[in-house]
Amino acid sequence: MLYDSDKPIFNSKLKVREFATRVYEVEPVEEQALANALASFELTIDSVVATATIEYDSSHRFITLFWGDSDVGETLDIRQIRNSGPVIGGNPLPENTIKIQHVYDVPPPPNLGSNFLFYTVLQDVEGRRSFGPAQQLSIIPRYEFILRPVILEFNSHLDSSLEQETEISIDMTAIHSGEDFFHKHWEPNVVTNGNIGPLPHEERFPVFYKLNGSQLRHEIPLDSEDGIILNFCAKERENFAKDAWQFLADVFTIEFDTSNTAVGDGRPRGFHPLNYTGAKQVKRYLKVQDGYFEAILNTEMNLIVPLDRAPVLVVSG
């Protein structure tokens, strides 16, 4: 069978539908002029601080930065910046360059961080606008663990009654992520015998001794799988038959609800920002052959906010 190529083919038993042809005319639209792109742009993240370094040109009037943690942007008036003069103090920036820092208020632990969408809007001196650089940011806070000098507390004499001093040997090791980053050894002679000297026995205790050089600082990111572990090994120097290792790994069970354990609730062991922030004091008994003494640890876990200076705009050019 031959068919007319200009007509549609339908089943002869079906009703033929007629279609009307419609023609639409669309007028061309002139492309809208946009503000110039930035000459250069760099965004860096360190802990909870974002630093934007922006190079603009003579056509730019306003630059608005949306940091992602608010619906309101931060608008920079380029004209005012040009008239503000050079940087006072610090290293000057290249001409037509600004640097601005923003501190993110991320949720406290146990949250592991936050994600934000950063973008910019540009406007030139003619009022034309355009979108500038955009970037997805992942904010992972960093903390600094601080240990003040360790204090030893003695409440009894741990040597012969004929001796005036308790003679011990003590080692301290700090470990993070399986690596030793601090180790030190001391051999203090601590006057603890109340039967020798002018003071009565009951007035001699407690006796405190500071381990000079035991202070340390160490950075730890919030998403670190491991906390900082402090190990102490104490011995009586005149009796090496018994070594007593004391592990300061379970500070969580001391500083927080003891119904939970550091292992049982999934939190990392040791000194970790998921376990505490701010200042905490930890005490541990260190047992030796003839008794025990206490180690007193004054610690801090502080959020690192690495601002170059006060959170204000730094201008050059």
SVG drawing of the C-alpha trace seen along z (x, -y; Angstrom):
<svg xmlns="http://www.w3.org/2000/svg" viewBox="-13 -58 81 66">
<polyline fill="none" stroke="black" stroke-width="0.4" points="0.0,0.0 1.2,-3.5 0.8,-6.3 0.8,-10.1 4.0,-11.2 2.3,-14.5 -0.4,-12.9 -0.1,-11.1 -0.8,-7.4 -3.6,-6.2 -5.4,-2.9 -8.5,-3.1 -10.7,-2.1 -9.6,-5.0 -10.9,-8.5 -8.5,-10.8 -7.6,-13.8 -6.8,-17.2 -4.1,-19.3 -3.7,-23.0 -0.3,-24.4 0.7,-27.3 3.7,-29.5 5.2,-31.7 7.5,-34.6 10.1,-35.4 12.0,-38.6 15.7,-38.4 16.6,-39.8 19.8,-41.8 22.2,-40.2 22.3,-42.0 25.6,-43.6 27.2,-42.2 29.8,-43.5 33.4,-42.4 34.6,-39.3 37.2,-39.7 40.8,-39.9 41.7,-37.1 40.1,-35.4 41.4,-33.0 39.5,-31.4 41.2,-29.4 39.9,-27.6 41.7,-27.1 39.7,-25.7 36.7,-28.0 38.2,-30.9 37.6,-31.6 40.0,-34.0 39.1,-35.6 41.8,-37.4 40.2,-39.5 41.8,-41.5 39.3,-43.9 39.6,-46.5 38.5,-50.1 35.0,-49.1 34.0,-47.5 31.8,-49.4 30.5,-46.8 31.4,-43.2 29.0,-41.3 30.1,-38.1 27.6,-35.5 29.5,-33.2 26.7,-30.6 25.8,-30.9 23.4,-33.8 20.9,-35.1 22.5,-38.5 25.7,-39.2 28.7,-41.3 29.0,-44.2 32.4,-45.8 32.3,-49.4 35.3,-49.5 35.2,-53.3 35.5,-53.6 38.3,-51.0 40.3,-52.9 40.1,-56.0 41.1,-54.3 44.8,-54.4 47.5,-51.8 47.6,-49.0 48.9,-50.1 51.2,-47.5 51.7,-44.0 52.6,-43.2 50.9,-45.4 48.8,-43.8 49.2,-44.3 47.4,-47.2 43.7,-46.8 43.7,-43.8 41.6,-43.2 41.7,-40.4 38.7,-39.7 38.3,-37.0 35.1,-35.4 34.7,-33.3 32.1,-30.5 30.0,-29.8 29.8,-26.0 27.7,-23.8 29.6,-22.6 30.7,-18.9 29.6,-16.2 28.9,-17.7 31.9,-17.0 31.7,-20.2 29.4,-22.0 29.1,-22.6 28.3,-26.1 27.8,-27.4 29.9,-30.6 29.2,-32.9 29.7,-36.5 27.7,-39.2 29.5,-41.9 28.3,-45.4 30.1,-47.9 30.0,-51.7 27.3,-51.6 25.0,-49.5 25.5,-46.3 25.7,-43.0 27.1,-39.5 27.8,-36.5 31.3,-36.0 33.1,-32.9 31.1,-30.3 32.4,-27.4 31.1,-24.6 33.0,-24.9 33.5,-22.2 34.4,-23.6 36.3,-21.2 37.3,-23.0 40.8,-22.5 41.6,-22.6 44.7,-23.1 45.3,-20.7 47.3,-22.4 48.8,-20.6 50.2,-22.8 53.2,-21.5 52.3,-18.2 52.1,-18.4 52.8,-15.4 51.0,-15.1 52.5,-13.0 50.5,-12.1 52.9,-9.7 56.6,-8.9 57.5,-6.2 61.0,-5.3 62.9,-4.0 62.0,-5.8 65.7,-6.6 65.5,-8.6 64.2,-12.1 63.4,-11.9 61.2,-9.8 63.3,-8.9 61.4,-8.0 61.9,-7.7 59.1,-8.8 58.5,-8.8 55.8,-10.7 54.9,-9.9 52.2,-11.7 50.7,-9.9 48.4,-10.9 47.3,-8.8 49.8,-6.1 52.8,-8.4 54.8,-9.6 55.2,-13.3 56.5,-13.9 58.7,-12.0 60.5,-13.0 62.2,-11.4 62.6,-12.7 64.3,-11.5 63.0,-13.7 64.0,-13.5 61.0,-14.7 61.3,-15.5 58.4,-13.5 59.7,-12.1 57.9,-13.9 60.1,-12.4 63.1,-14.3 63.1,-18.1 61.5,-20.8 57.9,-20.3 55.6,-17.6 54.7,-14.7 51.0,-15.7 52.0,-19.1 54.2,-17.9 51.4,-16.5 50.4,-16.9 53.7,-17.6 53.6,-18.9 56.3,-18.6 56.2,-20.2 57.6,-18.2 59.5,-21.0 59.3,-20.7 56.1,-18.5 54.0,-21.2 53.0,-20.7 50.7,-21.9 49.3,-19.8 46.8,-20.5 43.9,-18.1 41.2,-18.4 37.6,-17.7 37.3,-14.8 40.4,-13.0 39.7,-9.4 42.0,-9.3 42.4,-11.5 45.7,-12.4 46.9,-9.7 49.2,-10.5 51.2,-7.5 53.1,-7.6 55.6,-5.0 56.6,-5.4 59.3,-3.5 61.0,-3.7 64.6,-4.2 65.8,-1.9 63.4,0.9 63.1,1.8 61.3,5.1 57.9,3.6 57.0,1.2 53.5,-0.4 52.2,-1.8 49.4,-4.2 47.4,-5.1 45.7,-8.5 43.4,-7.5 40.0,-7.4 39.6,-11.0 36.0,-10.9 34.9,-8.6 36.2,-11.2 35.1,-14.4 31.7,-13.3 28.8,-11.0 30.4,-7.9 27.4,-5.8 28.9,-5.9 32.4,-4.7 34.8,-6.2 34.7,-3.0 31.0,-2.1 29.5,-5.2 31.7,-5.4 33.7,-8.4 37.4,-8.5 39.6,-7.7 41.8,-10.3 41.9,-14.1 39.7,-14.9 37.3,-17.9 34.4,-15.5 34.9,-14.6 35.4,-18.1 36.3,-21.7 37.6,-24.4 39.6,-23.8 39.6,-20.4 41.7,-19.0 42.4,-15.3 43.9,-13.4 45.5,-9.9 47.1,-7.7 50.6,-6.4 51.3,-3.2 54.9,-2.2 56.3,0.5 55.7,-1.1 52.5,-3.1 51.2,-5.6 51.2,-9.3 48.9,-11.4 49.6,-13.1 47.5,-16.3 47.0,-17.4 45.6,-20.8 44.5,-20.8 42.7,-23.0 41.0,-22.2 40.6,-25.4 39.1,-26.2 41.7,-27.5 40.5,-30.8 43.5,-31.8 42.7,-35.4 45.5,-37.5 44.4,-40.3 41.1,-41.7 38.3,-40.6 38.2,-43.7 39.0,-44.4 42.6,-44.6 43.0,-47.1 45.7,-48.1 45.7,-50.1"/>
</svg>
